[in-house]
Amino acid sequence: MSAALDTLLAQLQLHQAAAALPLWLDRAAQEELPYGDFLGGLLQEEVTARADAATQRRLRQAGFPFAATMGVE
């Protein structure tokens, strides 16, 4: 089952979801998650990873000389 899901996720280019699948399958089994919660959590992993990658890509394209953060002290 997991191998078939991995293949489908790869075909859909949902690489982060494929990487997170084993953890989500274990969590779903342990916590008896409803199907909707399982799928929502798995897809949220993909959305978060894509947003992070897009931010990193934009930062690289901006060509800043160094990374800076706005820390609150």
Secondary structure, DSSP 8 states (H G I E B T S, - for coil): -HHHHHHHHHHTT-HHHHHHHHHHHHHHHHHT--HHHHHHHHHHHHHHHHHHHHHHHHHHHHT-SS-------
